[in-house]
Amino acid sequence: MEFEFSYTEEQEQFRKEVRAWLGENVREEMKEPTDPDDFTDEQYWYWRDKHKVLAAKGWLFPTYAKEYGGGGLSPEHESILKEEFLDAGIPRFGSDLIIAMLMVWGSEEQKQKFLVPLLNAEKTTWQKFTEPKSGSDLANYQSTAVRDGDDWLLSGSNVFCSGRGDHPDFLWGPMLTDLEAPRHRNLGFFMVPVPNEGLQIINQNLVSGKEQHFIFLDNVRVPGDHLIGDEHQGWQVTNTGLEQEHGGRGQVFPRDEVVDNLVAYMQERRQRGESPGGNPILQQTAVSAYIDAHIDSLFKKRTYWMYQSRMDMSWEGPSQFHYQRLYGFRNVGKVRDVMGMYTMLGTRDPLAPHGGAQEVDQRTSFIHQHGAGSFNITKVVLARRIGISRTKERAAPTPMTATTSGA
C-alpha cells in the first residue's frame, strides 16, 4: 500500500508558477522577519498592497468560493501555496476564523459587506474575545450591547487582542445583549468598525512582543446590520470560529520550524564532531521532539482531509489541538536541553543559531499556550466530545458542513 502523497504534473506546474511569481515580485527586505517585533510599518503597508494582488490571483484564500473573492482552487493547490508562502517568508494578517463565521451565519448582504472585502484583502480584522475578568470562560462575557433605535451601543473591555498595524478595519466578537437570558443564549456577535467614537486601542507591552492590545469600548455605536446572526445567537456564531481555532479545520501543510531547526542544529554539530551532535542522550531528546512533531503533523493532515471531504467530525480536531499544545510545551524544554545557552541568543547575536529563531520561540511559547483558551479549555472541549463530561456537545457548523460554498 502506498502512503506517500504525490502531486500531479499539473499541480507541480502550478508550484513552479507560484515560486517564479514570488521570486519576481517579493522584495527580500520585505519578507517576514525572524522576530515579529522587527516587522516594520513599511513592511505592513507593503504587504497590505501585495495581499490585494495575491487575492486577485486567487492565491490568498485559495479554497473559498470565487463568488466572494476566493480562489475556487483545490486543497492540493492550497497545500502548494502554503508551502511556497512559508518558504518565501510571506506574512498573513488578521484571522481566517471570522471568514468561517461570516460564511455560515452572515446574510447575503453581510457577506457582500464584510466577507468580500476580507477575501479581497481590502479590509483587515482583529479578534476581540478575552476579557480581563472572565479570561478563558468566553461564555461568561460581561461587555454589553444595548439597543438604541436601529443601532447598538457597545461598552466593555478586552485584553490580548492580536494584530499588526495601528488598528484593523473591524473588531469582531460576542457581546452581552440580554441580561435575563440563560448562558449561551444571552450573547450577540458584532462586527465593530474601526476607528469609532468611544473606542480606544492601546498596545500591551509584553515579553512576547508588541502585537497584543487592550480594547476599551464606551458606548461605541454600531449599526444594526453589523450584528451577525440574531441577538441571542452570539455564542453559536462564536463557536463556528472556535471549531476551527480548536483544530477542526486541520492544516494543509503543517510544519514545526522549531523542531526542524533543532534537528538541523544537531546535524550541523555532529558534522563538525562537536557535542551535542555526538551525544547519544541529546540525540534521543532531539529524536523524541521530531517524533512528536511528526505525530502532530499526521493529526493535522487527517483533520484537514476530513474537513475538505465534508465529513462529520467530533473529537478529531480537539484531540489534535490538545496534543499540539502538550508536545509544543514539552519541546520548549527539549530545545533548551539540547542547545543550552545558545537557546537564549537573539536575532542580533552573530552566534545565534538559525538567526535567533529559537530565542523568539523560548520567549513567546508559554504565552502562545493560552491562545484559544488554556489547557483546561482544550481538555473540557475534548471531554465533551468523547462523552466523559457532565455535558456533551456536537461540533459547531463550519463552511464545509453548513454551506455549499465550502472553504
C-alpha positions as CSV (number, residue, x, y, z in Angstrom):
1,M,0.0,0.0,0.0
2,E,1.3,3.5,-1.0
3,F,1.1,6.0,1.8
4,E,3.2,8.8,0.2
5,F,1.2,11.6,-1.4
6,S,2.4,12.8,-4.8
7,Y,1.3,15.9,-6.7
8,T,0.1,15.6,-10.3
9,E,2.1,17.1,-13.1
10,E,-0.4,20.0,-13.4
11,Q,-0.1,20.7,-9.7
12,E,3.7,20.7,-9.9
13,Q,3.5,23.2,-12.8
14,F,1.3,25.3,-10.6
15,R,4.1,25.2,-7.9
16,K,6.6,26.4,-10.5
17,E,4.3,29.3,-11.4
18,V,3.9,30.3,-7.8
19,R,7.6,30.1,-7.0
20,A,8.5,32.1,-10.1
21,W,6.0,34.8,-9.3
22,L,7.2,35.1,-5.7
23,G,10.8,35.3,-6.8
24,E,10.0,38.1,-9.2
25,N,7.5,40.1,-7.1
26,V,8.6,39.9,-3.5
27,R,11.4,42.1,-2.3
28,E,13.9,40.4,0.0
29,E,13.8,43.1,2.7
30,M,10.0,42.8,2.9
31,K,9.9,39.2,4.0
32,E,8.7,38.1,7.4
33,P,11.5,38.7,9.9
34,T,12.6,36.1,12.4
35,D,11.4,38.2,15.3
36,P,7.9,39.6,14.8
37,D,8.9,42.6,16.8
38,D,11.2,43.6,13.9
39,F,8.2,43.8,11.5
40,T,8.0,47.4,10.4
41,D,5.3,49.8,9.3
42,E,6.8,49.8,5.8
43,Q,6.5,46.1,5.6
44,Y,3.0,46.2,6.9
45,W,1.8,48.6,4.1
46,Y,3.8,46.8,1.5
47,W,2.0,43.6,2.3
48,R,-1.4,45.2,2.6
49,D,-0.9,46.1,-1.1
50,K,0.7,42.9,-2.1
51,H,-2.1,40.8,-0.5
52,K,-4.6,42.5,-2.8
53,V,-2.6,41.3,-5.7
54,L,-2.4,37.7,-4.3
55,A,-6.2,37.8,-3.6
56,A,-6.9,38.9,-7.2
57,K,-4.9,35.8,-8.4
58,G,-7.0,33.6,-6.1
59,W,-3.9,32.7,-4.0
60,L,-4.6,34.4,-0.7
61,F,-7.8,32.4,0.2
62,P,-7.5,29.6,-2.4
63,T,-10.3,27.2,-1.4
64,Y,-13.1,29.8,-0.8
65,A,-15.7,30.4,-3.5
66,K,-14.8,32.7,-6.3
67,E,-18.2,34.4,-6.0
68,Y,-17.0,36.0,-2.7
69,G,-13.4,36.6,-3.7
70,G,-11.8,33.3,-3.0
71,G,-9.7,31.3,-5.5
72,G,-12.0,28.4,-6.0
73,L,-9.0,26.1,-6.0
74,S,-8.4,22.6,-4.7
75,P,-6.9,21.6,-1.3
76,E,-3.8,20.4,-3.2
77,H,-3.4,23.9,-4.6
78,E,-3.8,25.3,-1.1
79,S,-1.1,22.9,0.1
80,I,1.3,24.1,-2.6
81,L,0.6,27.8,-1.8
82,K,1.1,27.3,1.9
83,E,4.5,25.6,1.3
84,E,5.7,28.2,-1.1
85,F,4.5,31.1,1.0
86,L,6.1,29.8,4.1
87,D,9.4,29.2,2.3
88,A,9.2,32.7,0.8
89,G,8.5,34.5,4.1
90,I,5.0,35.7,3.2
91,P,3.2,37.2,6.3
92,R,-0.6,37.0,6.9
93,F,-2.8,39.5,8.7
94,G,-6.0,39.1,10.6
95,S,-7.8,35.8,11.2
96,D,-9.4,33.2,8.9
97,L,-11.9,32.5,11.7
98,I,-14.2,35.4,11.0
99,I,-14.4,34.3,7.4
100,A,-15.8,31.0,8.5
101,M,-18.3,32.7,10.8
102,L,-19.5,35.0,8.0
103,M,-19.8,32.1,5.6
104,V,-22.1,30.2,7.9
105,W,-24.0,32.9,9.8
106,G,-23.9,36.0,7.6
107,S,-26.8,37.1,5.4
108,E,-26.1,37.6,1.7
109,E,-26.0,41.3,2.3
110,Q,-23.5,40.9,5.2
111,K,-21.3,38.6,3.1
112,Q,-21.1,41.3,0.4
113,K,-20.4,44.0,3.1
114,F,-17.9,42.1,5.2
115,L,-16.8,38.8,3.6
116,V,-15.9,40.1,0.1
117,P,-13.6,42.9,1.3
118,L,-11.8,40.4,3.6
119,L,-11.3,37.8,0.9
120,N,-10.1,40.6,-1.5
121,A,-7.7,41.8,1.2
122,E,-9.2,45.3,1.2
123,K,-10.1,45.1,4.9
124,T,-8.4,43.6,8.0
125,T,-9.9,42.4,11.3
126,W,-8.8,41.6,14.8
127,Q,-10.4,39.1,17.1
128,K,-12.0,40.7,20.3
129,F,-12.5,37.8,22.7
130,T,-10.7,37.7,26.0
131,E,-12.0,40.0,28.8
132,P,-9.9,41.0,31.9
133,K,-12.4,39.3,34.3
134,S,-13.6,36.2,32.5
135,G,-10.3,35.0,30.8
136,S,-10.9,31.7,29.1
137,D,-14.5,31.5,30.1
138,L,-15.8,33.1,27.0
139,A,-19.4,32.2,27.7
140,N,-19.2,34.4,30.8
141,Y,-19.0,37.6,28.7
142,Q,-19.6,40.9,30.6
143,S,-19.2,43.5,27.9
144,T,-22.6,44.7,26.9
145,A,-24.6,45.7,23.8
146,V,-27.7,47.8,24.3
147,R,-30.2,48.7,21.6
148,D,-30.5,52.3,20.6
149,G,-33.1,52.6,17.8
150,D,-31.7,50.6,14.9
151,D,-28.2,50.7,16.3
152,W,-26.4,49.1,19.2
153,L,-24.2,50.8,21.9
154,L,-21.3,48.6,22.9
155,S,-19.4,49.0,26.2
156,G,-16.7,46.9,27.9
157,S,-13.1,46.0,27.6
158,N,-10.8,43.2,26.2
159,V,-7.2,42.2,26.5
160,F,-4.7,40.1,24.4
161,C,-6.3,41.2,21.1
162,S,-3.7,40.2,18.5
163,G,-3.0,42.2,15.4
164,R,-0.5,44.1,13.3
165,G,-0.6,47.8,12.3
166,D,-2.1,50.6,14.3
167,H,-5.6,49.3,14.0
168,P,-7.8,47.0,11.9
169,D,-10.8,47.9,9.9
170,F,-13.1,45.8,12.1
171,L,-13.0,44.2,15.5
172,W,-15.3,41.2,16.0
173,G,-16.6,39.2,18.9
174,P,-19.6,38.5,21.2
175,M,-21.3,41.0,23.4
176,L,-23.8,40.5,26.2
177,T,-27.2,41.5,24.7
178,D,-29.7,40.1,27.2
179,L,-29.1,40.2,31.0
180,E,-32.1,38.0,31.7
181,A,-31.4,35.2,29.1
182,P,-29.6,31.9,30.2
183,R,-25.9,31.3,29.5
184,H,-25.2,30.5,25.8
185,R,-28.4,32.3,24.8
186,N,-27.6,35.8,26.0
187,L,-25.0,37.0,23.5
188,G,-24.9,38.7,20.2
189,F,-22.0,38.7,17.7
190,F,-20.8,42.1,16.3
191,M,-18.6,43.5,13.6
192,V,-17.2,46.7,15.1
193,P,-16.0,49.4,12.7
194,V,-12.6,51.0,13.5
195,P,-12.0,53.8,14.2
196,N,-15.1,54.7,16.1
197,E,-16.1,57.2,18.7
198,G,-15.7,55.8,22.2
199,L,-13.3,53.1,21.0
200,Q,-9.7,53.0,22.3
201,I,-6.9,50.7,21.3
202,I,-3.7,50.6,23.5
203,N,-0.7,48.4,22.9
204,Q,0.3,45.9,25.6
205,N,4.0,45.9,26.4
206,L,4.6,42.1,26.8
207,V,7.7,40.0,26.8
208,S,6.1,38.2,23.8
209,G,6.2,41.3,21.6
210,K,4.1,44.3,20.6
211,E,1.2,42.6,18.7
212,Q,-1.2,42.4,21.7
213,H,-3.7,45.2,22.6
214,F,-6.1,46.4,25.2
215,I,-9.5,47.3,23.7
216,F,-11.9,49.8,25.5
217,L,-15.4,50.5,24.4
218,D,-17.6,53.3,25.8
219,N,-21.0,53.5,24.2
220,V,-19.5,52.7,20.8
221,R,-22.2,53.0,18.2
222,V,-22.6,50.0,15.8
223,P,-25.2,49.8,13.0
224,G,-27.9,47.1,13.4
225,D,-26.7,45.3,10.2
226,H,-23.3,44.7,11.9
227,L,-25.0,42.1,14.2
228,I,-24.2,38.6,12.7
229,G,-27.0,36.2,13.4
230,D,-29.7,37.3,15.8
231,E,-29.1,39.0,19.2
232,H,-29.2,35.7,21.0
233,Q,-27.0,33.6,18.7
234,G,-23.6,35.1,19.6
235,W,-22.4,32.0,21.3
236,Q,-23.3,29.8,18.3
237,V,-21.7,32.2,15.8
238,T,-18.6,32.3,18.0
239,N,-18.4,28.5,18.2
240,T,-18.1,28.3,14.4
241,G,-14.9,30.1,14.7
242,L,-13.8,28.2,17.8
243,E,-14.4,25.0,16.0
244,Q,-11.6,25.9,13.6
245,E,-9.5,27.5,16.2
246,H,-9.6,24.3,18.3
247,G,-8.3,22.3,15.4
248,G,-11.4,21.5,13.4
249,R,-10.1,22.6,10.0
250,G,-6.8,20.8,10.4
251,Q,-3.8,22.1,8.5
252,V,-2.9,21.5,4.9
253,F,0.8,21.9,5.3
254,P,1.9,21.6,8.9
255,R,5.5,22.4,9.7
256,D,7.2,22.7,13.0
257,E,10.1,25.1,12.4
258,V,11.4,24.8,16.0
259,V,11.9,21.1,15.6
260,D,13.3,21.5,12.1
261,N,15.9,23.9,13.4
262,L,16.6,21.6,16.3
263,V,17.4,18.6,14.0
264,A,19.4,20.8,11.7
265,Y,21.4,22.1,14.7
266,M,22.2,18.5,15.8
267,Q,23.2,17.5,12.3
268,E,25.5,20.5,11.9
269,R,27.2,20.0,15.2
270,R,27.7,16.3,14.5
271,Q,29.3,17.0,11.2
272,R,31.8,19.2,13.0
273,G,32.4,16.5,15.5
274,E,31.0,18.6,18.4
275,S,28.6,17.9,21.2
276,P,25.6,17.8,21.3
277,G,25.7,16.3,17.9
278,G,27.5,13.2,19.1
279,N,25.9,12.9,22.5
280,P,23.5,9.9,22.5
281,I,21.3,11.3,25.3
282,L,20.8,14.6,23.5
283,Q,20.3,12.7,20.2
284,Q,17.5,10.8,21.8
285,T,16.0,14.1,23.1
286,A,16.0,15.6,19.6
287,V,14.5,12.4,18.0
288,S,11.8,12.5,20.6
289,A,10.9,16.1,19.7
290,Y,10.9,15.1,16.0
291,I,8.6,12.2,16.5
292,D,6.2,14.4,18.5
293,A,6.1,16.9,15.7
294,H,5.6,14.2,13.1
295,I,2.6,12.8,15.0
296,D,1.1,16.2,15.3
297,S,1.6,16.7,11.5
298,L,-0.4,13.5,10.9
299,F,-3.2,14.6,13.2
300,K,-3.5,17.9,11.3
301,K,-3.4,16.4,7.9
302,R,-6.1,13.8,8.8
303,T,-8.4,16.5,10.1
304,Y,-7.8,18.7,7.1
305,W,-8.7,15.8,4.8
306,M,-11.9,15.2,6.8
307,Y,-12.8,18.9,6.7
308,Q,-12.3,19.2,3.0
309,S,-14.2,16.0,2.4
310,R,-17.2,17.5,4.3
311,M,-17.1,14.6,6.8
312,D,-18.8,14.9,10.2
313,M,-16.2,15.4,13.0
314,S,-16.4,15.3,16.7
315,W,-13.2,14.7,18.8
316,E,-10.7,14.7,15.9
317,G,-9.9,18.4,15.8
318,P,-9.9,19.0,19.6
319,S,-7.7,15.9,20.1
320,Q,-5.1,17.2,17.6
321,F,-5.2,20.7,19.2
322,H,-4.7,19.3,22.7
323,Y,-1.8,17.1,21.6
324,Q,-0.2,20.1,19.7
325,R,-0.2,22.2,22.9
326,L,1.2,19.4,25.1
327,Y,4.0,18.4,22.8
328,G,4.8,22.1,22.0
329,F,5.2,22.8,25.7
330,R,7.4,19.8,26.2
331,N,9.6,20.6,23.2
332,V,10.4,24.1,24.6
333,G,12.3,22.3,27.3
334,K,13.9,19.8,24.9
335,V,15.3,22.6,22.8
336,R,16.9,24.1,26.0
337,D,18.3,20.7,26.9
338,V,20.0,20.3,23.5
339,M,21.1,23.8,22.6
340,G,21.9,25.0,26.1
341,M,22.8,28.7,26.3
342,Y,22.6,29.1,22.5
343,T,18.9,29.0,23.1
344,M,18.9,32.4,24.6
345,L,20.9,34.2,21.8
346,G,18.6,36.6,20.0
347,T,18.4,37.7,16.4
348,R,21.1,40.4,16.7
349,D,23.7,38.0,18.1
350,P,26.1,36.7,15.4
351,L,26.5,33.4,17.2
352,A,22.7,32.7,17.3
353,P,21.8,29.5,15.5
354,H,19.1,29.9,12.8
355,G,19.1,33.7,13.1
356,G,17.8,33.6,16.7
357,A,14.6,31.8,15.9
358,Q,14.9,29.6,19.0
359,E,15.1,32.6,21.3
360,V,11.9,34.0,19.9
361,D,10.2,30.7,20.5
362,Q,11.5,30.4,24.1
363,R,10.3,33.9,24.8
364,T,6.8,33.6,23.2
365,S,5.9,29.9,23.5
366,F,4.4,30.0,27.0
367,I,2.2,32.9,26.1
368,H,1.0,31.1,23.0
369,Q,-0.1,28.2,25.0
370,H,-3.0,30.3,26.3
371,G,-4.3,31.3,22.9
372,A,-7.8,29.8,22.1
373,G,-8.2,29.0,25.8
374,S,-5.8,27.5,28.2
375,F,-5.0,23.8,28.7
376,N,-8.1,23.3,30.8
377,I,-10.3,24.6,28.0
378,T,-8.9,22.1,25.4
379,K,-9.5,19.3,28.0
380,V,-13.1,20.4,28.6
381,V,-13.9,20.6,24.8
382,L,-12.3,17.1,24.2
383,A,-14.1,15.6,27.2
384,R,-17.5,16.9,26.0
385,R,-16.9,15.4,22.5
386,I,-16.0,11.9,23.8
387,G,-18.8,11.9,26.3
388,I,-16.9,11.8,29.6
389,S,-18.0,15.3,30.8
390,R,-21.1,16.4,32.7
391,T,-22.4,17.8,29.4
392,K,-22.0,16.7,25.8
393,E,-21.6,18.8,22.7
394,R,-21.6,18.4,18.9
395,A,-19.2,20.0,16.6
396,A,-20.3,23.6,15.6
397,P,-21.3,24.2,12.0
398,T,-18.5,25.1,9.6
399,P,-18.4,26.4,6.0
400,M,-17.9,22.7,4.9
401,T,-20.8,21.3,6.9
402,A,-23.3,24.2,6.7
403,T,-22.8,25.7,3.3
404,T,-22.4,24.6,-0.3
405,S,-19.6,27.1,-1.0
406,G,-17.0,25.4,1.2
407,A,-13.7,26.9,2.4
